[in-house]
Amino acid sequence: MLTGVALVSAACDTLFPDAQDPPLPGERLSVMVHSRTLAADPELADAEILLPPPSINPDWPQAGGYANHAMHHIEVGDSLNEAWSEDVGESADDEERLVASPIAAGGMVFTIDADTAVSALGGESGNKLWSVELTPDEEDDGHISGGLAFENGQVFVSTGFAQVIALNAKTGEVNWRRSVEAPMRAAPTVRGGRVFVITLDNKLYALNAQTGETLWTYSAATEVASLLGGASPAVDEGIVVAPFTSGELIALRVESGRVLWTESLAAVRRTDVVSTLSHIRGRPIIDRGRVYAVSHSGQMAAIDLRSGRRVWDKEIGGLENPWVAGDYLFLLTNDAELLCLSRKSGRVFWVQSLPRFEDEEDREDPIVWTGPILASDRLIVAGSHGESYAISPYDGRFLGKMDMPDGVSVPPIVAGGIVYVLTDNASLVALR
């Protein structure tokens, strides 16, 4: 088992510094102050967590990393410092939000801002290579877009203007535009020359990546209300697993759109208006023949990819996708708790509570957390209050924090040993 590296809480410009630095003087107070709603399994109290060694991933070509959203254990440096920071466009506000993480491929990083402008930057230098505004001439600004994906030299963009657009990754030139029936709030998933997008009215499109032609569609049950943002489908082994705002999880053949199985992650017990939203906003993961998914309304399940049989389920709700590594799953819950679960059984190894409010005493200014990502023995989560935390994946121990230029609403990504963080004021920060 590799040893986790400490994270500084004072300098705010260095992430994961030398672990031998002397501790700061003063009384130690826990930042994890609220009571827990979940508890670790007592039988697993002494269990040793063994993770696979980290490995370098050169690219992060779409939301969730690769098409199956299983990124495992990523390698970064022992000490991460800010290499560069670049303004990538229009920042988020009360009407326009940033809901899409960056992507990275071919030595470039691509972002989409709050005005649907896509930018390409050099991954090592941060130099702006090109930028293109994708708002149609007949539309006003103010639409929330879906996100980005990359394959074979093209960047695919899903937009709030009900269009899927393919761009030349080198120049930003539009290769094709395809109109669909409703806006999108989730990034595309691309695999094997097919682009998969889900619209706000719960319709899944499979498009030809070269022409934009519709290959097939599938319509799920519509939902009157949903949460901001959406989840991209997961694709692996010739199967696309699509999550919907209705809480439905549908597996279909990539080639034909034929339904293999359906599942519902809607909660049986609902206690308030918000909990009735069964939206699956966290991306499902396909890993070693199983699908892992969680709904907002309090259902998490492991499902056999081929048969649709539930392997296990837990009453856990979350808005972020799980992270799988080895025999473990890591997850942020609706109650600002970070969990480590068994991939095989769903049993809980440890629980760590995160701050829920910027003002804990008066319970004001709720914090929205995003992540986690697992990078060289640290789970990294980021919050809407402008702080990123590092937590040990082995026992949930808090390692430290780092200040960001602004709040963070989308998960960081890692490519080529660099951690990229997109903040709400449209600053892309590279940590290396």
C-alpha positions in Angstrom: 0.0 0.0 0.0 1.3 3.4 -1.0 1.5 6.1 1.6 -0.7 9.2 1.2 1.0 12.6 0.9 0.0 15.5 3.1 -1.7 18.7 1.8 -1.0 22.2 3.0 -3.7 24.4 4.5 -1.7 27.6 4.9 0.1 28.7 1.8 -2.8 28.2 -0.6 -0.5 28.0 -3.7 0.9 24.6 -3.2 -1.0 21.3 -3.3 0.5 18.2 -1.5 3.9 19.7 -0.3 6.7 18.0 1.4 5.2 15.8 4.2 8.2 16.6 6.4 7.2 20.3 6.9 6.8 21.1 10.6 3.2 21.3 11.8 1.7 24.8 12.4 1.3 25.8 16.1 -2.1 26.0 17.7 -5.1 23.9 18.7 -6.3 21.4 16.1 -10.0 21.6 15.3 -11.9 19.3 13.0 -13.4 20.8 9.9 -15.7 17.8 9.6 -18.2 19.0 12.2 -21.7 17.8 11.4 -23.1 14.5 12.5 -23.0 11.6 10.2 -26.1 9.9 8.6 -24.2 6.8 7.6 -21.9 4.5 9.5 -19.1 2.2 8.6 -19.8 -1.6 8.8 -18.3 -2.6 12.2 -17.0 -5.9 10.7 -14.9 -3.9 8.4 -13.3 -1.6 11.0 -9.9 -3.4 10.9 -10.0 -4.1 7.1 -7.0 -2.9 5.2 -7.7 -1.1 2.0 -5.4 -2.0 -0.8 -5.5 0.1 -4.0 -3.9 -0.7 -7.4 -0.8 1.4 -8.0 -1.5 4.7 -9.8 -0.8 5.0 -13.5 -0.5 7.9 -15.9 -3.4 8.7 -18.2 -2.4 10.9 -21.1 -5.9 12.1 -21.9 -9.3 12.8 -20.4 -11.3 12.9 -23.6 -14.8 13.2 -22.2 -16.9 13.7 -19.1 -16.0 11.0 -16.6 -12.7 10.4 -18.4 -13.3 7.5 -20.8 -16.6 6.3 -22.2 -17.1 3.7 -19.4 -16.3 6.4 -16.8 -14.0 4.1 -14.9 -10.6 5.9 -14.3 -9.3 3.9 -11.4 -6.1 5.3 -9.7 -4.4 8.1 -11.6 -0.8 9.2 -11.1 0.3 12.7 -10.4 3.3 14.3 -8.7 4.0 14.1 -5.0 3.9 17.9 -4.8 1.4 19.8 -7.0 1.9 23.5 -7.6 0.0 25.9 -9.8 1.6 25.8 -13.2 -0.7 28.3 -14.9 -4.1 29.8 -14.7 -6.1 31.1 -17.7 -9.4 32.9 -18.2 -11.5 30.8 -20.6 -14.5 33.0 -21.1 -17.8 34.0 -19.4 -18.2 33.2 -15.7 -21.2 31.6 -14.1 -24.0 33.7 -12.5 -27.5 33.3 -11.3 -28.9 32.7 -14.8 -26.0 31.0 -16.6 -24.1 28.2 -15.0 -20.9 26.2 -15.7 -22.0 22.5 -15.7 -19.3 21.0 -17.9 -15.9 19.8 -16.8 -12.9 20.4 -19.2 -11.7 17.6 -21.3 -8.1 16.9 -22.5 -6.7 15.1 -25.5 -3.8 15.3 -27.9 -1.9 17.7 -25.6 -4.8 20.2 -25.6 -7.4 21.1 -23.0 -10.9 22.1 -24.1 -13.5 24.1 -22.1 -17.0 25.5 -22.6 -18.0 28.7 -20.8 -21.4 30.0 -19.6 -22.1 31.6 -23.0 -21.5 28.4 -25.0 -18.0 29.5 -26.2 -15.6 26.6 -26.6 -11.9 27.2 -26.1 -8.8 25.1 -26.8 -5.6 25.7 -24.8 -2.2 24.1 -24.7 -2.2 21.5 -21.9 1.4 22.3 -20.9 1.5 26.1 -21.3 -2.1 27.3 -21.0 -1.7 29.3 -24.2 -5.1 30.0 -26.0 -5.1 28.2 -29.3 -8.6 29.1 -30.5 -12.1 30.0 -29.3 -15.4 29.7 -31.0 -18.8 31.1 -30.0 -21.5 28.5 -30.7 -24.7 30.5 -29.8 -26.9 30.5 -33.0 -27.6 33.9 -34.5 -31.3 33.7 -33.8 -30.8 32.8 -30.1 -30.1 35.0 -27.1 -27.5 34.2 -24.5 -28.6 32.6 -21.2 -28.9 28.9 -22.1 -27.1 26.3 -20.0 -25.1 23.9 -22.2 -24.3 20.3 -21.8 -20.6 19.6 -22.3 -17.8 18.2 -24.4 -16.3 15.0 -25.7 -13.4 14.2 -28.0 -12.7 11.4 -30.5 -10.6 11.1 -33.7 -9.7 14.8 -34.0 -13.2 16.2 -33.3 -14.6 17.9 -30.3 -18.4 17.2 -29.9 -20.5 19.8 -28.1 -24.0 19.3 -26.6 -25.8 22.7 -26.1 -28.8 24.3 -24.5 -29.9 25.4 -27.9 -30.9 21.8 -28.8 -27.9 21.3 -31.1 -25.0 18.8 -31.2 -22.0 20.3 -32.9 -18.8 18.7 -34.1 -15.6 20.9 -34.2 -12.2 20.4 -35.7 -10.0 20.0 -32.6 -7.1 21.7 -34.2 -8.8 24.8 -35.6 -12.3 25.1 -33.9 -13.9 25.0 -37.4 -17.5 23.6 -37.3 -17.7 20.3 -39.2 -21.4 19.7 -38.7 -24.4 20.8 -36.6 -27.3 18.6 -35.8 -30.6 19.9 -34.3 -32.4 17.6 -31.8 -35.9 18.0 -30.2 -34.9 19.5 -26.8 -31.9 21.2 -25.1 -29.2 19.2 -23.3 -27.7 19.5 -19.9 -25.3 16.6 -20.0 -22.1 16.1 -22.0 -22.0 13.7 -25.0 -20.4 10.3 -24.7 -18.5 9.1 -27.8 -17.3 5.7 -28.6 -16.5 3.9 -31.9 -17.8 6.6 -34.2 -21.0 7.1 -32.4 -22.1 10.1 -30.3 -24.6 9.6 -27.6 -26.6 12.5 -26.1 -29.6 12.8 -23.7 -32.0 15.7 -24.0 -34.0 17.4 -21.3 -37.1 15.5 -22.4 -35.3 12.2 -21.7 -34.6 11.2 -25.2 -31.4 9.4 -26.1 -29.9 10.0 -29.5 -27.2 7.9 -31.2 -25.5 10.0 -33.9 -22.9 9.2 -36.6 -19.7 11.0 -35.4 -18.7 11.9 -39.0 -21.9 13.3 -40.3 -24.3 13.9 -37.4 -26.9 11.6 -38.9 -29.3 10.1 -36.4 -28.7 6.3 -36.2 -31.4 5.6 -33.6 -33.3 7.1 -30.7 -34.8 5.9 -27.5 -37.4 7.8 -25.4 -37.7 7.3 -21.6 -40.4 8.5 -19.3 -40.6 12.3 -19.1 -40.2 14.1 -15.8 -41.8 17.5 -15.0 -39.0 18.6 -12.6 -35.3 17.8 -12.5 -32.1 19.1 -11.0 -29.6 21.4 -12.8 -27.2 19.5 -14.9 -27.3 15.9 -16.2 -25.4 12.7 -16.6 -23.7 11.3 -19.7 -24.4 7.7 -20.8 -21.7 5.1 -20.1 -20.6 2.9 -23.0 -18.6 -0.4 -22.9 -18.7 -3.9 -24.4 -21.2 -2.9 -27.1 -23.7 -1.6 -24.5 -24.8 2.0 -23.7 -26.2 2.6 -20.2 -28.3 5.7 -20.2 -29.4 7.6 -17.0 -32.5 9.7 -16.9 -34.1 12.4 -14.7 -37.0 9.9 -14.0 -34.6 7.6 -12.1 -34.6 5.1 -15.0 -31.4 3.4 -16.0 -31.7 1.8 -19.4 -29.2 -0.5 -21.1 -29.3 -0.7 -24.9 -27.3 -2.2 -27.7 -24.9 0.3 -29.2 -25.5 -0.9 -32.8 -29.3 -0.9 -32.9 -30.7 0.8 -29.8 -32.4 -2.5 -28.7 -33.3 -2.5 -25.0 -31.5 -5.1 -23.0 -32.8 -4.2 -19.6 -34.4 -1.4 -17.5 -33.9 -0.5 -13.9 -35.3 2.2 -11.6 -33.4 4.0 -8.9 -36.4 5.9 -7.7 -36.6 5.8 -3.9 -39.4 3.8 -2.3 -39.5 6.1 0.8 -39.7 9.9 0.1 -39.8 12.4 2.9 -40.0 15.8 1.3 -40.5 17.5 -2.0 -36.8 17.6 -3.0 -36.3 13.9 -2.3 -39.1 13.1 -4.8 -36.6 14.1 -7.6 -35.3 10.7 -8.7 -32.8 12.3 -11.1 -29.7 10.3 -11.9 -27.3 13.2 -12.2 -24.1 11.3 -11.4 -22.7 9.4 -14.4 -23.1 5.6 -14.2 -19.9 3.6 -14.3 -19.3 0.4 -16.2 -16.4 -1.6 -14.7 -15.6 -5.3 -15.0 -19.1 -6.4 -16.1 -21.0 -4.3 -13.6 -22.8 -1.0 -13.7 -22.7 1.3 -10.7 -25.1 4.2 -10.4 -26.7 6.4 -7.8 -29.9 8.6 -7.8 -30.6 11.8 -6.0 -33.6 10.3 -4.3 -31.6 7.7 -2.3 -30.8 4.6 -4.3 -27.4 3.2 -5.2 -27.1 -0.1 -7.0 -24.6 -2.5 -8.6 -26.1 -4.1 -11.7 -24.9 -6.9 -13.9 -24.2 -5.3 -17.3 -25.5 -8.2 -19.4 -28.5 -9.4 -17.5 -29.6 -6.3 -15.6 -29.7 -8.3 -12.3 -29.1 -6.3 -9.2 -26.0 -7.5 -7.4 -26.6 -5.2 -4.4 -28.2 -1.9 -3.5 -28.0 0.7 -0.7 -30.2 3.5 0.5 -27.7 6.2 -0.5 -28.4 9.4 -2.5 -25.9 11.4 -4.4 -25.5 13.9 -7.3 -21.9 13.0 -8.3 -20.8 9.8 -10.0 -19.0 7.1 -8.0 -15.3 6.6 -8.5 -14.1 3.0 -8.8 -10.6 1.8 -8.1 -9.6 -1.8 -7.3 -12.3 -3.4 -5.2 -13.6 -0.1 -3.8 -16.1 2.7 -4.7 -15.8 6.2 -3.5 -18.9 8.5 -3.4 -20.1 11.9 -2.3 -23.6 11.8 -0.8 -26.4 14.3 -0.6 -25.5 14.8 3.1 -21.9 16.0 2.3 -20.4 12.7 3.3 -17.5 10.9 1.5 -17.8 7.1 1.5 -15.6 4.2 0.7 -17.7 1.1 -0.2 -16.9 -2.4 -1.3 -17.3 -2.7 -5.0 -18.4 -6.4 -4.6 -21.0 -6.0 -1.8 -21.7 -2.3 -1.2 -20.6 -2.6 2.5 -19.2 0.7 3.9 -15.5 0.8 5.0 -15.4 4.3 6.2 -17.4 7.6 6.2 -16.0 11.1 6.4 -18.2 14.1 6.9 -17.5 17.3 5.0 -18.6 20.8 6.0 -22.1 21.5 4.9 -22.2 25.3 5.4 -19.8 28.1 5.0 -21.2 29.4 8.3 -21.7 26.2 10.3 -22.8 28.0 13.5 -25.8 29.7 11.8 -26.2 27.0 9.1 -26.0 29.6 6.3 -24.5 29.4 2.8 -24.7 25.7 1.9 -21.7 24.2 0.3 -22.1 22.0 -2.8 -19.3 19.5 -3.2 -18.1 17.9 -6.4 -15.8 14.9 -7.1 -14.1 12.8 -5.9 -11.2 12.0 -8.1 -8.4 9.6 -7.0 -4.9 10.8 -7.8 -1.8 9.2 -6.2 -3.3 8.2 -2.9 -5.5 11.3 -2.4 -9.2 11.7 -2.9 -9.7 15.3 -4.2 -13.1 17.0 -3.7 -13.9 20.6 -4.4 -16.6 22.9 -3.1 -18.7 25.9 -4.1 -17.0 27.9 -1.4 -13.7 27.9 -3.3 -11.8 25.2 -1.4 -10.4 21.9 -2.4 -9.8 19.1 0.1 -7.6 16.0 0.0 -8.7 13.0 1.9 -7.0 9.6 2.4 -8.7 6.8 0.4 -7.5 4.3 3.0 -9.2 5.6 6.1 -11.0 8.8 5.2 -8.5 10.9 7.2 -8.5 14.6 6.3 -5.1 15.6 4.8 -5.6 19.3 4.1 -7.1 21.9 1.8 -6.2 24.5 -0.9 -7.9 27.7 -1.9 -9.2 28.1 -5.4 -9.7 31.4 -7.3 -13.5 30.9 -7.0 -16.1 28.3 -6.2 -15.9 25.0 -8.1 -19.1 23.4 -9.5 -17.6 20.7 -11.8 -15.2 17.9 -10.9 -11.5 18.4 -11.7 -9.8 16.3 -14.3 -6.4 14.8 -14.7 -4.3 14.3 -17.8 -0.6 13.8 -18.3 0.1 14.2 -14.6 -1.6 17.6 -14.5 -4.8 18.3 -12.5 -7.1 20.8 -14.2 -9.7 22.7 -12.2 -12.3 24.9 -13.8 -13.7 27.5 -11.3 -17.0 29.4 -11.5 -15.3 32.6 -12.6 -14.2 30.7 -15.7 -10.5 30.3 -14.6 -8.9 27.1 -15.7 -6.1 26.3 -13.1 -3.4 23.7 -13.9 -1.7 22.0 -11.0 1.5 20.1 -11.8 
